[in-house]
Amino acid sequence: MGSIAASEFLSAGPDASIDHNYLTASEIAVLPLGVYYKKKSVLTRHRFIKASISVDGDCFDLEVIDFKGYWRVDQTSLLALLAWIRQRPGQDAVDEVNVLSVCGLDGVVEPLGTPVEAKSAKLPTSLAEMAEFYSAYTDMAAQGHFDPDSPDLERLEIIVGWIPDGSTVIDVGCNSGAFGTALLKKNCAVCGIDLSHELVSIARLRGVDAVQGFAEELPFGNKTFDVAICAELLEHVLDPIRVLSEIIRVLKPGGILVGSVPHGDGAWGHSDIGHHDEHLRAFSEIDLRLLLKAQGFVGVVTVEQLHGSDVAQGLAFKCSLPE
């Protein structure tokens, strides 16, 4: 049997501190091995690597995905690796079961469907800890979340499409102002609030009247806005009911609430809780509807978002207060 070696970085877990922009498949093709990147055009991968398996100096490159803090390889890549290894002299006995073991990766890299244990995520328990955690949060627009070939663009287009032209809008958890920027083109007056001073500054540069603060303590008067946006926020906050109560306070009678959450059955839903520090809960479609209706919202509409997957990964929602 010949000498088999794998890229050394495969023996270490994914580094969650490395957070790059999305790249297209063609851009990824020319990257060096071992670099962590994001990917679009298919279901978003928060981190993956280009790894190398060599047999007697001949090399095979494949992508290995960071699945909840563990390296996982999908079935297509695993079968391609198996076929390549079996073409090497002395490797004809390798099969789908032992291909990773033969490569010295057994227990380090596993097939994508293999269950993983939740890591000990340090979840924030107070508003002060929330402020510290999100003080340097990711700029979603700069990452490429809303670029033309990103699956996340669908969420922005649905939510913005629900908002009438000329509305007064509060974007709760505005990040760097991507929603507000789109709404300015619809002659809307947009205010935003976010925990990150840096993201608030970027949103202001983009024309959004943004302030730093808590979703639980909105610094706006009663019955101020026609519409509130709550996009990818409810899964992050300590108390969704308190946040919704504040949104209700600042909305006018008949005001509209639009937003989104990860789908409870998707990759960032119930199965993701405990793996990452930022998601505190997950919502099924029924959970979300019941939550909104219990706070007095009516006419609840939800739209499943696939984001390139066969299983719903997101839920966009729209509802309103009674007149």
Secondary structure by P-SEA (a helix, b strand, c coil): ccccccccccccccccccccccccaaaaaacccccccccccccccccccbbbbbcccbbbbbbbbbcccbbbbcaaaaaaaaaaaaacccccccccccccccccccccccccccccccccccccccaaaaaaaacccccccccccccccccaaaaaaaaaaacccccccccccccccaaaaaaaaaccccccccccaaaaaaaaaacccccccccccccccccccccccccccccccccaaaaaaaaaaaccccbbbbbcccccccccccccccccccccccccaaaaaaaaaaacccbbbbbbbcccccccccccccccccc
